[in-house]
Amino acid sequence: MRDVLYIPFNQDETIVIACDNSGAIGKKDKDAVKVPYDVVAYFSFRVAAMECIAAGGEPFAVTLQNFCEEDAWLDLIAGIKKGLIELSIENIEITGSTESNFQLNQSAISLTILGKKKRKKDQAPLVYSEQTKIAVIGSPLVGNEVVDEAFKVVPLSLFKKLSLIEDVIILPVGSKGILYELNQLFYNRTFSLTQLESDLNLLKSAGPATCFIVVYEQEKESVIASLSDFYFHEVNVGCGYNA
């Protein structure tokens, strides 16, 4: 269900490992999207951080692999630290490596986040019912849209707030789009595009996790919608439901 790896650590804790990479985005002449390196690292960090937190992990370390250039390192670290501030995470370890022997024609980074979670008994699969409510927080954006329409990108601070609400399931949306991610969630249900109603494009790439899915019961909706404000987009399931 999650793009993460779980490693049992001891009797009480499990290590959650999440990662992301970015290519052809940066300041080099042949990059497809031209942005500063702190922006590159910030958005790569948010993808891995959201995956880690959505899986129940509390981030405690970040590793960065830099293929941009040696001079980009401090800007990349600044982007990571911006994300940490938004998540109110302090005293986290950051390490990594830079490819300094050879120059690449395009920018590239890879980033991994390690988190800890309490070990629990195996959780029951998520089951869809007629009482299940679904919404998307934020909008799917990719490429230059991420910068040009930044006001639609869901803040990490809001993601963290909603992740702390009891009995709410969250899942970041990546490059395969909302419909694909939604169909990874439920044990007993997959959806076709014609069965869903939303004001968002459910097939579009959400690039660096510019939005995420929330699954909840009806009584949680007013709280979620109030916290999310204009980022809130309800997804309605049509009459084609079969349990």
N, C-alpha and C positions, 0 to 999 in steps of 0.2 A: 504493500500500500504506500510506503514511503520510499523516497530515493535516499535511503540512509542504511548504514550498517550498524548492527547491534553486537557489541562484544561484552559478554559477561566478565565483570572485573573482580568482584568478590561476592560474598553472600548477600550484600545489601545493595550493590550498585551495578549498573550496566553502563558501558561507554557507548555513546551515540556519535557516529562519524558521518558528517555531511560534507559535500564538496560542490564546487562550481568552477567553471573555466570561462575564459573570455578570449576571443580571437578577432583580430582585424578591427579592434576598437581602441582608439588611443590617439597619439600625436604623430605617428609616422606618415610619410607621404602616401603610402599605399593602403593605409587603413580605410575601411569602408565607412566607419563612423568616426568623426573627429571630435574628441572630447579630452579634457585634461585627465591625467592619470589618477588623481584622487577620486574622480567620478567613476573611472573604470573599476577601481578597487571597492568603492562604496557599494556599487550595484552587484558586484560579484559576492561581496561579503553578505549582503542582505539575502541573496538566494540561499546560501549555505546556512546562514543563521536562522532563517525562517523554517527551513527543512528540519534543522536540529530541534528548534523549539516546538514545532508542530508535532514532532515525534516524542515530545516529553523531556528532551534534553536541556540541561542548563549549561551553556557554553563556558568552558574554562581555558581553552587554548585555540590559537589560530596559527596555521602554517601557510606561508605565501611562497609560491614559485613564480619568479619574475623573469619573463623572457622579453621584456620591453627594452630596457637598457639600464645600466647601473645607476644613472642619474635619476631614474624614475622611482627609486626605492622609497625615498622619504615621502613623496606625494602619494604613493600607493598605501603606505602605512597611515598617512593622514586620512585617507578615505575609509580605511578599516576603523580607525578611531572615531570617526564621525558616526558610523553605524553603531559602535559600542555605546557612545553617548546617548543616541536615540533610544537604545534598549536599556539604558541605565545599568550597564554592566561595567564593573570596575575590577581592577587587579587581575586582568586576564593576561596570559602569556602569549606573546607573538614572536614567531621565529620564521625562518625561511631561507631561500637561496636565490641568487641571481645568476643567470647565464651571462658571463662576462667575457668568455673566450671568443664567441662568435656573435655577429650582428644579424638579427632577423629583419626581413623586409617589412613585416607587419608586427604590431604589438600583440602580446599574448601573456596571460597570467593564469595560474591555477591556484585555488584557495580551498583549504580544508579547515573545518571547524570540529573540534572535539567537545562533546558535552557529557554530562553525567545525568543519569536518572535513577530513581529508586527502583529496585527490582520488585516486580509484582507478579502475581499469578497471571497466567496467560489470559488476555482479555478476550471476551466474546467478539466474534466478527460483527461489524456494523450492519444492522438490518434496516432496510428502508420500509416504511409503512405509510399509510395515508396521513398520519400525524406528523411525519417528518417535514421540516421546513429547510429550504436551501436558499442561500444568498451568496452573492459575490461582493467582496469589499475591494473597491478600487476598480480600475479598468485595464483591459489587456492592451499593452503598448509594446512596441518593438522598434529597434534602430533609433533614428533621429527623433521619433515621437517621444521617447523617454525623456529627452531634454526639452523638446518644443512644447510638450503637453505635461510638464512635470506636476502641475496641480492635480492631475488625475492619478498620480502614483500614490498608492496607499502608504502612509507613514509607518515606519517600523514601530513607533510608539503605540499606534493604534493596534497594530498586529499583536503586540505584547499584551495590551489591555484585554483584548478579546480572547487571547490564549489562556488567560487566568480565570475566565468564567467557567464555572463547574458545568460539566455535561455538554459542553460545546466542542464540536470537532472542527478543526481547521486544517486546511491543506493548501499550500502555496501553488499557484498556477505557473507553469513554465512554458517552454516553447511549443508544446503540443496543444495548448489551448485548454479552455474551461471544460468542454465536453469530454475530452480525453481524461483529464484529471478526475472529473466527476464519476466516470465509469471505473475508476480504480477504488472507489470508496466502499461501495455496498456489496455485501456478500450475496444478496439475493436479487440484485437489480442492475441492469445496464439501461442506458437511455439512447434513443436515436434523436437526432436534431429536431425532428418534427414533433416530438413529445414534450419539448421544453419551450417555454416562453420567457424571454428576457429582452431588455433594451440593449444588451451587450452582444457583440459578435462572439458566439460560443466556440468558434473554430479558430479564432485568431491567436497567434502567439502572444503570450504575456511577457516575452523577453525575460528581463531580470526580476521575475516575480513581482510585477507591478500590481498584481491583485491576488486575492486568495479566496477560497471557498470556505463558507461556514455552514455547518449542519447543526440544527438545533430543534427543540420543541417549541410549540407556539408561544408558551408563556415567556420565553426568553426574547421574543422578537422586539418588543418595545425597548428593552435595554440595549440590544445590539444595534438596532436602527438609530437610536438616540446617540449612542457613542460614535457611530460611523458617519452620521450626517449625510452629506451628498455622495460619499463613497459607497453607500449602501445600494445594491442592485438585487432585487428579489428575482429568484428563478422559480417559475411556476411549472409544475409537472401537469401535463395535459391528461385527458381522459384515457389515454392508452395504457394506463397502469395495470400490470398483472403481477401479483405477489409471487 
